[in-house]
Amino acid sequence: MSVLFIILGILLVIVGFSCIFTPLLTFLGAGYFILILVGVFGVLAIVNACTSKKYGINFVFGILSVIFVVIMLFFPNTVLVADGLMLYLTAAWFILMGIVTIVNAVAETKPAGSGMWVLQLIFGILSVIVGIIAIFHPMFMAISIGVLIGIFFIDTGLTLMFSSASAG
């Protein structure tokens, strides 16, 4: 399972750089783009929790992600609403994933033995800060959403790769 998460991490880093270099296209296609990635993340989080028998915050977040995707798929009009609310949905997602990343980094301080948890902690804190800025300055978010999504994907990809490499 570690190899699968490393591959997913590499793909997320590549997608992240693609988003950074094409922010307008990212914003225009963000609704379905995010829907696909959230679905993949949710399914992998659930599978990982079931195989490792650790039903913590990642498992709950995976279930919530799958529910979000199902709602979007079965109610197509909600995609239009989600696109309109994309600024605040993305801000909330940054904050939630930042918190999850921070919790995971703190949990890895004991078993890891390396300093990689510090990088994970920094990315988690940055993700929360970006989410807070986006809530209070939605125009800033509208202009830079492609870059911010790219940073988030790079963060998530690196986190998956580092976590999987240290676990395997």
N, C-alpha and C positions, 0 to 999 in steps of 0.2 A: 504494500500500500504506500510505503514511503516513496518509491520510484514514481508512482502516479502523482503524488502531491508535488514532487520535484518538477515533473514535466508540466503540471498545471501552473506551478510557480513561474517557470520559464516562459510559458505562454502568456501569463498575466503581465510579466515584465515587458515582453515584446508588444503586447496590446497597449500597455501603458505608454510606451514611447510613441507608438502610432497615434494615440490620442493627443499627446503633447504636440506633435508636429502637425496635426490637422484638427485644431480645436473647433472650427466652425462645423466641419462635417461630424465631429463627435457630438456636438450639441444637437444638430439636426437629427441624427440617428440615435441619440442617447436612450430614448424610451425603449426601443426593442433591443438595442445593444446591451443595456443594463439588465433588461429582463432575462436575456439568455445567460449572462454571466451570473446573475443572482440565482437563477435556477440551477446552474452547474454547481455553484458554491454550496447551495442548500442541500442538494443531493449528496455531494461529497462529504459535507459536514455530518449528515445523518449516517452515511455509510461508515465514516471514520469512527463515529461514536459507537455504532453497533459492533464494529469489529474490535475496537479497543475496550468496549464495555465501560466507557467513561461518558456518562450522560450529564454533562455540565452545561455551561453557558453556550458553548459552541453548538451543542445538540439543539438547544432551544432556538438559537439564532438560525440554525439550518432549517428547522421546522417552519419558523416564521418566514424565511425566505421562500420556501416552497409554497406556502399558503399565498404569499404575495404574487408569485408567478401564476398560480392557478387562477386567482381572481382576475389578473390581467388577461389571461388567455380566454377565459370563458365570458368575460364582459368587455368586448373590444372598445366600447365607449369609454371605459375607464382609462384606456391608454391615452386618449386625448386629455382627459382630466389630469392624468399623471404627468403628461408633457407640460401642461400648464403649471403644475405644482412642482415640476422637476427641481426648481431651485431649492425649495424647502425640503423635498424628499432627499435630495443629494446631501444637503447640510445635515439632516438627521442621520443619514447613513454614515457620513464621515464621523460624526460624534459617536454613534454606536460601535462602529468598527474600531475607532480609536480606543474606546473603553475596553473592548474585548482584547485588543492588542496589548494594552497596558496590563490587564489582568493576566494574560498569557505570559507576558514578559516577567512579571513579578513571580508567577508560579514557576518559571524556568530558572530563577536565580539559584535555587538549591540543587536540582539535579544536573544542570548543564555543565557547570564548572568552567565554562568559557565566558567571554565577555559579550557574546552575541545577543544576550538578553538586553544589553544596554542599547544596542541599535534598534531592537524591537520596541523598547520603551520610548526611545526618541521618536520613532515613526508613529507610535500610538499617540503621544502628546501632540505632535504636529497635526495629526489627523483630527484630533479634538479641536485644536485651535482653528484649523481651516473651517471646520463645521460651524463653530461659533461666529467667525467672521462672516461666513455665508448667510447666517440667519439675520445678522444685523445690517448687512450691506448686500441686498439681493442683486443690485445692478452690477456690483463687482463680480458676483457669482455668475450672472448671465454672460458677462464678457469672458470670463476665464474658466467656464465649466469644463471645457475640453482638457485644459491643462490640469485642473484639479482632479478630474476623473483619472487622467493618466498617472498622476502622482499616487492616487489611491491604489490603482492597479499594480503599480510598481511596488508600493508598500506591501500590499497583500501577497504579491508574488514572492518577494524577498522573504517575507515572514513564513510563507509555506515552505520555501526552499530551506531556510535556516532551521525551522522546526523539524522538518522531515530529516534533514541531514544529521541533526543532533540526536534525534530519536532512533535513527537507523544505524 
